Structures are given as C-alpha cells and as structure tokens.
Amino acid sequence: MIKTLRNLLRLLRILWVLGREDALFHRRVAIQQPLAGFALRLISRKATGRPGQRLARAMTALGPTFIKAGQALSTRADLVGEPTAEDLAELQDRLPAFSFAAVRATIETEFGQPLEALFQSFEEAPVAAASIAQVHFAITIDGKPVAVKILRPRIEEAFQRDIDMLRWLADIGYRRFPALRRLKPRETVETFAQSVALEMDLRMEAAAAGELAGNFAGDPTFNVPVIDWDRTAQRVMTQARVEGIPVGDVERMREHGIDPDAVLVKAATAFFRMAFRDGYFHADLHPGNLFVTFDGNITAVDFGIMGRIDWQTRYFLADMLLAFLNGDYRRAAEVHFEAGFVPADQSLDHFTQACRAIGEPVANRPLSDISLGRLLGQLFHTTEQFQMEAQPRLLLLQKSMLTAEGVSRTLNPNVNMWEVARPLIEEWMREHRGPEARLAHGIDSGLQVMRRLPGLLKQMEKAAEVLASGRISLDDSTIAALRAKRGGGALAWTGWIAAAALAAVLVWKLRG
C-alpha cells in the first residue's frame, strides 16, 4: 500500500511537469477517455516547440531517470513516432554539478584513504556534469594526468524509486491494454533497469572500455583511454586524460592541419568494425564522446552504454540491408521471417509489399543519399501491422547508426559514412556470407557437435549404469515415448555421429 501511494505521488509529480511543458499529448486521451482528457487539459499549458522537444524538456526537468528513459525512447520510433524519436535523440544529460565535498567523500569512502594519498592535484570544478556522474581532471601521485568520474550521491536510490514506478505502470499497462503486450512493456523496463544497474557500477564501464580497447589493439586510428584500475571502484572510475579536439569542431581541426574527411573515414571504419566485425559497439557515440587527437586519430570516451549483436543477428542484418540496397524486396522479407522478426503466421507476400514500400523511395539513389539508420527505423514502423515484437538489440543499433551518421554529416555533410565504409561492407559480406563462408560455418557447427559428443556419451553411460543398478526402471510405454520425443533413440545417436564424421572429413579435405 505504501509503495502504491509513493508511486501515485510520483506519478502526479510527473504529470504536473509534463503538463507544464504541454507534453502530455492529451488529445488522443480526450477522444478515448473524455474524463481523463479533461483532467489532463486542466494541468496543461501552451508551450513552444515540437511535441518531441517539449517532451525532452519535461524529461530533463524530471531528472536522471527520465533523461535516460527519454534517451531509450529515442530508439523506439515504433512507440513514439519518428519525429518525436529524433527530438529525443537530442536529449542531453547535462545537470548542475554536485559539491566537491561530496566528491571528496565518495573517493575517500571508496578507497579508504585521503584523496591526497591518491592524487597530487585534483581540480575542484568538474569539466562535465551529467545525469549519473561528473568528471574532474586530476594528476596522480606518480604524475599521470587523468580524468576521474564520480557517481552522483544517492543516485542509486533515485533510479530505484523511479524504476519501481515504471515496473508498476508496465504491469498496469500489460493487464489493462492487451495490445501493448506486443511491445513488451515489462521486458522494456527490465532492459532499462539492467542498463542502469550497469551504469551504476563504474567498474563495469571500466571493463567495457577494456574490452573495446582489446578489440582495437594494434589499430592506432581508434583509441580508448587506459583505465587506472588502482583508482577505480564501484563509484569512481579513473582513466587517462584525453587531449584532443571535439569531433564537432571542424574549424579547429583544420587549424591544426587535420583533414575532416580523413577523420570521417576513420570514424566510419571504426563503427563498422565495432558493429559487424566484433558485434560489440559503443552505443552513445555522439560528438561529445568523440575526440580527434592532434595526430588525426580518434579517441572515444564514456562507455556506460554498449551494445552487443550475436553472429546470427549480424548475418541476418547484413543480408537484410544488402537485399534492400539491391532492390530484392522478396529476399529482404524472407530474412525477416528466417530471423523470427516477423511471426510465421503473417503473409510473406504482404510483408514483401511493405518492404517494397519502404525501399522504392530510395531505389536507384546514390548511397550518399541513403540513411541506413532511417531505413531500419522505417522497418520498425511496420511492427504493428505485422505483429512484430520489439528487438531491443536492433533498436539500440539503429540509434547508434543514426548517431554515427550525424557525426559523419558534421564532418562533411556531402559524404555518407556508409559510402565510405562500402568496401569494408562488401569485403565482410564476401568473407562471411559467401559460399566458402557458409561451408566453413557448417563445418564449425559439425565440430561443435563433435566437441559435445564425449560429454553426451558420458551422460549415456551414467544413465545406463543407473538403469542397470535397478534404482530406476522404465516401462515399455515410457521408453517408446522417450524415443519418439528424442527422435528414435539409437537412430538419433547414429545421426549425430554421422554428422560429426562428415564434419571431420570436410576438415580433412580442406586442410589437405
């Protein structure tokens, strides 16, 4: 009861702020629920800007949780519409700084020693203050210039309170509005909660930075600051200080003799390698998180939001985008069905027609005029018509693609990053989607079966021993049912062994 009352009070506060910014979108509610629509009109006022801009202002006023929620909604054009999603993508998480006394207290609590024992100097004024943490420049005891990120005091409690309310609302929506179930409100809130939980532990962000750095080891064109693990804990992260030019400051680059087009090539290459080569990408590569060093290379910061894409999804995504670029809408539709993005009971012919409606407007246009991020967004618009479930990993990738395209246009509005990265895309497709790659993938699957055989055989031996001991007995009907369920007992095992043998022969042939 107390939790429900707390959620209701918080909800009233949220409604008041949304009404103050005229961001309640109450017209639709007024039609469906006249009484509720009347109440919403009472607390609303006229405000300037597009609906998405007004919503972004309201979320900024509501604090860190809603800033992050707004950034998450910017990936859900299927929920809020593309214009609003684009406005929310501009949502910034700049907030007033917290006191240096709180900074000192956090550091000394985390490390159990005075700040002066860790740093010979520490700038009291932060260089950045965001919704979750703020950053200060410092110099370590051994003389290394670093950037120190510190979580806001009591930020975990603030997020937990709002996430509890979002869970409560998601449960109500799930029960009262069955049509919303396709959009997975509960799963969306839990995904958001998990993402926030990771951001609340700066050791996880440090680990993400380390993994990304490992993926680009030996590549000087894209760099990740070195983490100072001796000065990193749950609420504090210390990394090497970045000296460079913000990627959006094109004029300053030119003043230092840096070619923005060369930077664009490096940025496009890095994003492609993250998304397709590694399946692990920085999901917040806006201009504030990218710096150009004075040798013309790129350094990224802020690794709180990262995305992963498994091999199979990367294959489907590559096939789908290639099909669209080639105008093969039937194949584009088939890929959606093969990936399970579209339910099997939907019409392939109708979905092919929907793909054509999306693809034809960009057909025969140069790649420099095509936004692949927007193309993905238009595909998500078809979700309701074809009962497609939300795909969080692709939504995050779409947001990242749009952000990367924005960086590309900042560097040179006349060049599209996908045109720059096309040779890499084509090479990757040859290596991973051609006949030889498919054969290698089949061989790898066979080898995986072979690796599993010893364990499976041991399980069979143990089962046989148990049966022989008389501790468990099976009647004829149970044995018949198990054989039917498992595919025919010994015949099924014969099939597994034959597949493994075939894989071994293929490996021997290729190596020979």
C-alpha positions in Angstrom: 0.0 0.0 0.0 2.8 2.4 0.9 4.6 1.6 -2.3 1.4 2.2 -4.4 0.9 5.5 -2.6 4.5 6.5 -3.3 4.1 5.6 -7.0 0.9 7.6 -7.2 2.5 10.7 -5.7 5.5 10.4 -8.1 3.1 9.9 -11.0 1.2 13.1 -10.1 4.5 15.0 -10.0 5.4 13.6 -13.4 2.0 14.5 -14.8 2.3 18.0 -13.5 5.8 18.5 -15.1 4.5 17.1 -18.4 1.5 19.3 -18.3 3.7 22.4 -17.6 5.6 21.6 -20.7 2.5 20.7 -22.7 4.0 17.3 -23.3 1.0 15.1 -22.3 -0.3 14.5 -25.8 -3.8 14.6 -24.3 -5.8 14.9 -27.5 -5.8 11.1 -28.1 -6.7 10.5 -24.5 -9.6 13.1 -24.7 -11.1 11.1 -27.5 -10.7 7.7 -25.9 -11.3 8.7 -22.2 -13.1 12.1 -22.1 -12.9 12.5 -18.3 -9.2 11.8 -18.3 -8.7 14.0 -21.2 -10.5 16.9 -19.4 -8.3 16.4 -16.3 -5.1 16.5 -18.5 -6.2 19.7 -20.2 -6.7 21.3 -16.8 -3.0 20.8 -15.9 -1.6 21.6 -19.4 -0.5 24.9 -20.7 0.7 26.2 -24.0 4.4 25.7 -24.6 6.7 26.3 -27.6 8.4 23.7 -29.7 7.5 20.4 -31.4 5.9 17.7 -29.2 9.2 15.8 -29.0 11.1 19.0 -28.0 8.5 19.7 -25.2 8.8 16.1 -24.0 12.6 16.3 -23.9 12.4 19.5 -21.8 10.0 17.8 -19.4 12.2 14.7 -19.0 15.2 16.9 -18.3 13.2 18.6 -15.5 12.2 15.2 -14.1 15.8 14.2 -13.5 18.3 11.5 -14.3 15.9 8.5 -14.6 13.7 10.3 -17.1 16.7 11.7 -19.1 17.9 8.1 -19.5 14.3 6.9 -20.3 14.0 9.6 -22.9 17.2 8.6 -24.5 15.9 5.0 -24.5 12.6 6.1 -26.1 14.6 7.8 -28.9 15.3 4.2 -30.1 11.5 3.3 -30.1 10.1 5.1 -33.1 7.5 2.3 -33.1 6.2 3.7 -29.8 6.6 7.5 -30.1 6.8 8.1 -33.8 9.9 9.0 -35.8 9.7 12.9 -35.4 9.5 12.5 -31.6 12.2 9.9 -31.5 14.5 12.2 -33.5 13.9 15.1 -31.0 14.5 12.8 -28.0 17.8 11.7 -29.6 19.0 15.2 -29.0 18.3 14.9 -25.3 21.3 15.9 -23.3 22.1 14.8 -19.8 23.8 18.0 -18.6 22.8 18.7 -15.0 24.1 21.1 -12.2 27.3 19.8 -10.6 27.3 18.4 -7.1 29.7 19.7 -4.5 33.4 19.0 -4.2 32.8 17.9 -0.6 30.6 15.1 -1.9 33.3 14.2 -4.5 36.0 14.0 -1.8 33.7 12.0 0.5 32.9 9.5 -2.3 36.6 9.0 -3.2 37.8 8.6 0.4 34.9 6.2 1.2 35.6 4.0 -1.9 39.4 3.7 -1.3 39.6 4.1 2.4 42.3 6.8 2.3 42.6 10.5 1.9 42.2 12.0 -1.6 45.7 13.4 -1.3 47.1 9.9 -0.9 45.8 9.1 -4.4 46.3 12.4 -6.3 48.9 15.1 -6.1 46.4 17.6 -7.5 42.6 17.4 -8.1 40.6 20.2 -9.8 37.6 21.1 -7.7 35.5 22.3 -10.7 34.2 19.5 -12.9 34.8 19.5 -16.6 31.5 17.7 -17.2 28.3 17.1 -15.1 25.8 14.5 -16.4 22.8 12.8 -15.1 24.6 9.9 -13.4 28.1 11.2 -12.7 30.5 14.1 -13.2 34.1 14.3 -14.3 37.1 16.0 -12.8 40.7 16.4 -14.0 43.5 15.3 -11.7 47.1 14.3 -11.6 48.0 11.1 -9.8 50.7 10.7 -7.2 53.0 9.3 -9.9 52.4 12.3 -12.1 49.9 11.0 -14.7 47.2 13.3 -15.9 43.8 11.6 -15.6 40.1 12.1 -15.7 38.1 10.9 -12.7 34.4 10.0 -13.0 32.4 10.1 -9.8 28.8 8.9 -9.3 26.2 11.4 -8.0 25.4 11.0 -4.3 22.3 8.8 -3.7 21.8 8.3 -7.4 21.1 4.6 -7.0 18.1 5.4 -4.7 16.7 7.9 -7.1 16.9 5.5 -10.0 15.4 2.6 -8.0 12.4 4.7 -6.9 11.6 5.6 -10.5 12.2 2.1 -11.9 9.9 0.7 -9.3 7.2 3.1 -10.5 7.9 2.2 -14.2 7.5 -1.5 -13.3 4.2 -0.7 -11.7 3.0 1.2 -14.7 4.2 -1.5 -17.1 2.2 -4.1 -15.1 -0.9 -2.0 -15.2 -0.5 -1.4 -19.0 0.1 -5.1 -19.5 -3.1 -6.1 -17.7 -5.3 -3.3 -18.9 -4.2 -2.9 -22.5 -3.5 -6.3 -24.2 -2.5 -4.5 -27.4 0.6 -3.2 -25.6 1.9 -6.7 -24.9 3.5 -7.0 -28.3 5.7 -4.0 -27.4 6.9 -5.9 -24.3 6.5 -3.1 -21.7 7.7 -5.3 -18.8 10.8 -6.5 -20.8 11.5 -2.9 -21.9 11.5 -1.7 -18.3 13.7 -4.6 -17.2 16.2 -4.0 -20.0 16.3 -0.3 -19.0 16.8 -1.4 -15.3 19.6 -3.7 -16.2 21.3 -1.0 -18.3 21.0 1.5 -15.5 22.4 -1.1 -13.0 25.5 -1.5 -15.1 25.9 2.3 -15.3 25.7 2.5 -11.5 28.8 0.4 -11.2 31.7 2.2 -12.8 33.8 -1.0 -12.6 31.5 -2.3 -15.3 32.1 0.7 -17.5 35.9 0.3 -17.0 35.6 -3.3 -18.1 33.7 -2.3 -21.2 36.4 0.2 -22.0 39.0 -2.6 -21.6 37.1 -5.0 -23.9 36.7 -2.3 -26.6 40.4 -1.4 -26.3 41.3 -5.1 -26.8 39.2 -5.3 -29.9 41.1 -2.3 -31.4 44.5 -3.4 -30.2 47.1 -2.6 -32.9 44.8 -0.1 -34.6 46.1 3.4 -34.0 43.1 5.1 -35.7 40.6 4.4 -32.9 41.7 4.6 -29.3 40.3 4.0 -25.8 41.8 5.7 -22.8 43.7 3.4 -20.5 41.9 2.6 -17.2 43.7 3.3 -13.9 42.4 0.2 -12.1 44.2 1.2 -8.8 41.9 4.3 -8.7 38.8 2.7 -10.0 36.0 1.3 -7.8 32.2 0.9 -7.8 31.5 4.7 -7.6 34.8 6.1 -9.0 36.5 5.4 -12.4 39.9 6.9 -13.3 41.2 6.9 -16.9 44.0 8.5 -18.8 43.1 12.1 -19.8 42.2 12.7 -23.4 43.9 15.6 -25.1 42.2 16.4 -28.4 39.6 18.3 -30.3 35.8 17.5 -30.1 34.8 15.8 -33.3 32.2 18.5 -34.0 34.8 21.3 -34.0 35.7 21.1 -37.7 37.3 24.5 -37.9 39.7 23.8 -35.1 40.7 20.6 -36.8 41.6 22.5 -40.0 43.6 25.0 -37.9 45.7 22.1 -36.7 46.2 20.7 -40.2 43.7 17.8 -39.7 41.6 16.7 -42.7 38.0 16.2 -41.5 37.4 13.8 -44.4 40.2 11.6 -43.2 38.7 11.6 -39.7 35.3 10.6 -41.3 36.9 7.6 -42.9 38.4 6.5 -39.6 35.1 7.0 -37.8 33.1 5.1 -40.4 35.7 2.3 -40.3 35.6 2.1 -36.5 31.9 1.9 -36.3 31.7 -0.8 -39.0 34.3 -2.8 -37.2 32.5 -2.5 -33.9 29.1 -3.4 -35.2 29.9 -6.1 -37.8 33.4 -7.4 -37.1 33.2 -7.5 -33.3 29.5 -7.4 -32.5 30.3 -5.1 -29.6 29.7 -1.4 -30.2 29.8 1.9 -28.3 26.1 2.8 -28.3 26.5 6.5 -27.5 28.9 7.9 -30.0 27.6 11.4 -30.1 30.1 14.3 -30.8 30.6 14.9 -27.1 32.0 11.4 -26.7 34.5 11.5 -29.6 37.7 13.5 -29.7 40.3 13.9 -32.5 43.8 13.7 -31.2 46.4 16.0 -32.7 47.8 13.2 -34.9 44.4 13.0 -36.6 43.2 9.8 -34.9 40.0 9.2 -32.9 39.6 8.6 -29.1 36.2 7.7 -27.6 35.1 8.2 -24.0 32.0 7.3 -21.8 31.5 3.5 -22.1 28.3 3.3 -20.0 26.1 2.2 -22.8 27.4 -0.6 -25.0 25.6 -2.9 -27.4 26.1 -6.5 -28.5 25.0 -8.3 -31.6 25.5 -12.1 -32.0 26.9 -13.6 -35.1 23.5 -14.9 -36.4 21.9 -11.4 -36.0 24.8 -9.8 -37.8 24.3 -12.3 -40.7 20.6 -11.5 -40.9 21.2 -7.8 -40.7 23.8 -7.9 -43.4 21.5 -10.0 -45.7 18.6 -7.6 -45.0 20.5 -4.4 -45.7 22.1 -5.9 -48.8 18.7 -7.1 -50.1 17.3 -3.5 -49.7 20.3 -1.9 -51.4 19.9 -4.4 -54.3 16.2 -3.9 -54.5 15.5 -7.6 -53.7 12.5 -7.0 -51.5 11.4 -10.6 -51.5 14.7 -11.6 -50.0 14.5 -8.7 -47.5 11.1 -10.1 -46.4 12.4 -13.7 -46.2 15.3 -12.6 -44.0 12.8 -11.1 -41.5 10.9 -14.4 -41.4 14.1 -16.5 -41.1 15.3 -14.3 -38.2 12.0 -14.7 -36.4 11.4 -10.9 -36.5 8.0 -11.4 -38.2 5.7 -14.2 -36.9 5.4 -17.2 -39.1 1.6 -16.8 -39.4 1.9 -13.5 -41.3 1.8 -13.2 -45.0 5.2 -13.3 -46.8 3.7 -11.7 -49.8 2.2 -8.8 -47.8 5.4 -8.2 -45.9 7.3 -8.2 -49.2 4.9 -5.5 -50.4 5.6 -3.5 -47.2 9.4 -3.8 -47.8 8.9 -2.5 -51.3 7.0 0.5 -50.0 10.0 1.2 -47.8 12.7 0.5 -50.3 11.3 2.0 -53.5 11.7 5.7 -52.4 15.4 5.2 -52.0 15.9 2.8 -55.0 18.4 3.9 -57.6 19.6 6.8 -55.4 23.3 7.1 -54.6 24.4 5.6 -51.3 25.4 9.0 -50.1 21.7 10.0 -50.1 20.6 6.9 -48.1 20.4 6.7 -44.3 20.6 3.1 -43.3 19.6 4.1 -39.7 16.5 5.7 -41.0 15.8 2.7 -43.2 15.8 0.5 -40.1 13.5 3.0 -38.4 11.0 2.7 -41.2 11.1 -1.0 -41.0 10.2 -0.8 -37.3 7.1 1.3 -38.3 5.7 -1.9 -39.8 5.7 -3.6 -36.4 2.1 -3.1 -35.5 0.7 -4.1 -38.9 2.6 -7.4 -38.9 2.6 -8.1 -35.1 6.4 -7.9 -35.0 7.8 -8.0 -31.5 10.3 -5.4 -30.4 14.0 -6.3 -31.0 15.9 -4.2 -28.4 19.4 -5.1 -29.7 18.4 -3.8 -33.2 16.7 -0.7 -31.8 19.9 0.2 -30.0 21.9 -0.4 -33.1 19.6 1.8 -35.1 20.0 4.6 -32.6 23.8 4.2 -32.8 23.7 4.2 -36.6 21.7 7.4 -36.7 24.1 9.0 -34.2 27.1 7.8 -36.3 25.5 9.3 -39.4 25.1 12.6 -37.5 28.8 12.6 -36.7 29.5 11.9 -40.4 27.4 14.8 -41.6 29.1 17.1 -39.0 32.5 16.3 -40.5 31.3 16.6 -44.1 27.5 17.0 -45.0 28.2 15.9 -48.6 29.6 12.5 -47.7 27.7 9.5 -46.2 29.7 7.2 -43.9 28.1 4.1 -45.5 29.5 5.1 -48.9 32.9 5.4 -47.2 32.5 2.0 -45.5 31.1 0.2 -48.5 34.4 -1.5 -49.4 34.5 -2.9 -45.9 30.9 -4.0 -46.0 31.4 -5.8 -49.3 34.6 -7.5 -48.1 32.9 -8.6 -44.9 30.0 -10.0 -46.9 32.4 -11.9 -49.1 34.2 -13.3 -46.1 31.2 -14.1 -44.0 28.2 -14.6 -46.4 29.8 -16.2 -49.5 29.7 -19.9 -50.4 33.1 -20.6 -48.7 32.0 -18.8 -45.5 28.7 -20.8 -45.4 30.7 -24.1 -45.8 33.1 -23.1 -43.1 30.1 -22.2 -40.8 28.6 -25.6 -41.5 32.0 -27.3 -40.6 32.2 -25.2 -37.4 28.7 -26.4 -36.4 29.8 -30.0 -37.1 32.9 -29.5 -34.9 30.8 -28.2 -32.2 28.8 -31.4 -32.3 32.0 -33.4 -32.1 33.1 -31.4 -29.1 29.8 -32.2 -27.4 29.9 -35.9 -28.1 32.2 -37.0 -25.3 30.0 -35.3 -22.7 26.8 -36.7 -24.2 28.3 -40.2 -24.3 29.3 -39.9 -20.6 25.7 -38.9 -19.8 24.5 -42.0 -21.6 26.9 -44.2 -19.7 25.8 -42.8 -16.4 22.1 -43.3 -17.4 22.9 -46.9 -18.4 24.6 -47.5 -15.0 21.6 -46.2 -13.1 19.2 -48.3 -15.1 21.5 -51.4 -14.7 21.6 -50.9 -10.9 17.8 -51.2 -10.7 17.5 -47.8 -9.0 15.3 -46.6 -11.8 13.1 -48.7 -14.1 11.3 -47.7 -17.2 8.2 -49.4 -18.6 7.7 -50.1 -22.3 5.3 -47.1 -22.8 7.8 -44.7 -21.2 10.7 -46.0 -23.4 8.5 -45.6 -26.5 7.6 -42.0 -25.5 11.2 -41.1 -24.9 12.3 -42.5 -28.3 9.5 -40.6 -30.0 10.5 -37.4 -28.2 14.2 -37.7 -28.8 14.0 -38.8 -32.4 14.3 -42.6 -32.2 16.9 -43.4 -29.6 19.9 -45.2 -31.2 18.9 -43.9 -34.7 19.2 -40.3 -33.4 22.7 -41.0 -32.0 23.7 -42.6 -35.3 22.7 -39.3 -37.0 24.8 -37.2 -34.6 27.8 -39.4 -35.1 27.4 -39.4 -38.9 27.2 -35.6 -38.8 30.4 -35.4 -36.8 32.1 -37.8 -39.1 31.1 -35.8 -42.1 32.4 -32.6 -40.5 35.7 -34.4 -39.8 36.0 -35.5 -43.4 35.3 -31.9 -44.6 38.0 -30.5 -42.3 40.5 -33.1 -43.5 39.7 -32.3 -47.2 40.1 -28.6 -46.6 43.4 -28.9 -44.8 44.7 -31.4 -47.3 
